[in-house]
Amino acid sequence: MTPTPKIDELPTDWWTAAECAAYLGITRSTWAAYVAREQAPAPERTFGRSPAWRPATVKTWAANRPRRGK
């Protein structure tokens, strides 16, 4: 069985859920809820059991996501 990589072992060209949340200024659980409700992009890849997204995907989604009152 292959051990799950630690966060600092993931490639830098992929973001973890925590990194996505930090970029957006939200909690990791809020990001996870967005993903679960399909309001945010699905993970593009996993490293062990850690879902990951390309930074460009998250940035594009954030720039185009609907906001309340806008």
N, C-alpha and C positions, 0 to 999 in steps of 0.2 A: 504494500500500500504506500502510495506517495504522500509525504506529509504536506499539509497545506502551507503555502508560502506565507511568510510574514509580510506585513505591509511594506516594510523597507526593502523587500526582495522583489517587489513587482516592478515591471518595466516602467520607466518614467513617462512613456508616451501613452499611458493608460491611466485613467483616474478611478479610484475606488469610490464607493458610495460616500464615504466620509469626505473625500476630496471634492466630489460633486457638491455636496451639501455646503462645505466651507466656501466654495466659489460663489454659491448662490446666497450665502448668508442665512441658511436655514439649518435645522437640526438634521442629523442623519435619519432619524425616524420619520421626519416629514418627507425627506427625499424617498425613503423606502415606501411610504404611503403613496406618493405620486406615481412611482413605478408600478406598484401593485394595482393601482386604479387605472393604469395605462394613460396617465396624464403627463408622464415624462417618458423619455426613450427607454426601451427595454435594454438590458445589458447587452453589449455587443460581443462580450467574451467573458470567460471566467478563468481565473488563475486558481486552481484548486477549487475551493468553495467560495472564493471571493469574486463577486460580479465586478465587471469593469466596463468603462465607457471611454471612447476617444474624447479628449478635451474639446475638439472642434464640434462634435455632436452636441455636447452639453451647452457650449457657448451659443451655437446656432439655435438650439431649442430655447434657451433663456432669452435670446434677443427677440424671438417670435412668439413666446407664450402669451396667451391672453391674460390680462390683468383686470382685476375688479375696478370698475369705474373708468376704464379706458377703451 
